[in-house]
């Protein structure tokens, strides 16, 4: 499966199959959440939140690819990611794009 954030793939003629998406809502362990709250007092990177978001993006991408494969797609073009806070330590991540088949 080819994944690109452009609306084309060089050298390929594409047949559009439709929108595909994947999403997840992730949170961190309460202990890490408390640790991150304390970290805001001194500043610095919130590593556990970065890990949470990386995991969420990977899972959202995997679910998008599974939806594309179920449609018989060879690739997903024009991929975008969106995220938003659901509550204080939870975030939703969505991956979406257009499933295509090579002609």
C-alpha positions in Angstrom: 0.0 0.0 0.0 1.4 3.3 -1.1 0.6 6.3 1.2 1.2 9.9 0.0 0.1 13.3 1.0 0.0 14.5 -2.7 -3.1 14.0 -4.9 -1.0 12.0 -7.5 1.6 9.3 -7.7 4.3 9.9 -10.4 3.9 7.6 -13.3 0.6 6.2 -12.2 -2.9 6.8 -13.6 -5.4 6.6 -10.7 -9.0 5.5 -10.4 -10.6 7.2 -7.3 -12.4 4.7 -5.1 -13.5 7.1 -2.3 -12.8 8.5 1.1 -11.1 6.4 3.7 -10.4 7.2 7.3 -9.2 5.8 10.6 -9.4 7.3 14.0 -8.6 6.6 17.7 -8.9 8.3 21.0 -5.9 7.8 23.3 -5.0 8.8 26.8 -2.0 8.4 29.2 -1.9 6.6 32.5 -3.0 8.7 35.4 0.5 8.5 37.0 2.1 9.9 33.8 -0.6 12.6 33.6 0.3 13.7 37.1 4.0 13.7 36.2 3.3 15.8 33.1 1.4 18.3 35.2 4.4 18.7 37.5 6.7 18.9 34.4 4.8 22.1 33.3 6.2 23.8 36.4 9.8 23.5 35.2 9.2 23.2 31.4 10.5 20.7 28.9 9.2 18.1 26.6 6.2 16.0 27.7 7.6 12.7 26.4 4.7 10.4 27.4 2.3 12.7 25.5 4.5 12.6 22.5 4.5 8.8 22.7 0.7 8.8 23.1 0.3 10.9 20.0 2.7 8.8 17.9 0.8 5.7 18.9 -2.5 7.3 18.1 -1.2 8.5 14.6 0.1 5.0 13.9 -3.2 3.3 14.9 -5.3 5.8 12.9 -3.1 5.2 9.8 -3.4 1.5 10.2 -7.2 1.7 10.4 -7.3 3.9 7.3 -5.1 1.5 5.4 -7.4 -1.4 6.4 -10.4 0.4 5.1 -8.6 1.1 1.8 -7.5 -2.5 1.5 -11.1 -3.6 2.0 -12.1 -1.4 -1.0 -9.4 -3.0 -3.1 -7.1 0.1 -3.2 -3.5 0.1 -4.2 -2.8 3.4 -2.5 -4.2 6.3 -0.5 -3.5 9.8 -1.7 -3.9 13.2 -0.3 -3.5 11.9 3.3 -4.2 14.4 6.1 -4.2 14.1 9.9 -6.4 15.9 12.4 -6.3 15.9 16.1 -8.3 17.5 18.9 -8.5 17.3 22.7 -11.4 15.2 24.0 -10.8 15.9 27.7 -7.8 17.1 29.7 -5.5 14.1 28.9 -7.2 12.4 26.0 -6.9 13.2 22.3 -8.6 12.0 19.2 -6.5 11.5 16.1 -8.0 11.0 12.6 -6.2 10.0 9.4 -8.0 10.4 6.1 -7.4 10.4 2.4 -8.6 9.1 -0.9 -8.3 5.4 -1.8 -7.2 4.8 -5.3 -6.6 1.9 -7.7 -3.9 1.9 -10.4 -5.3 1.8 -13.9 
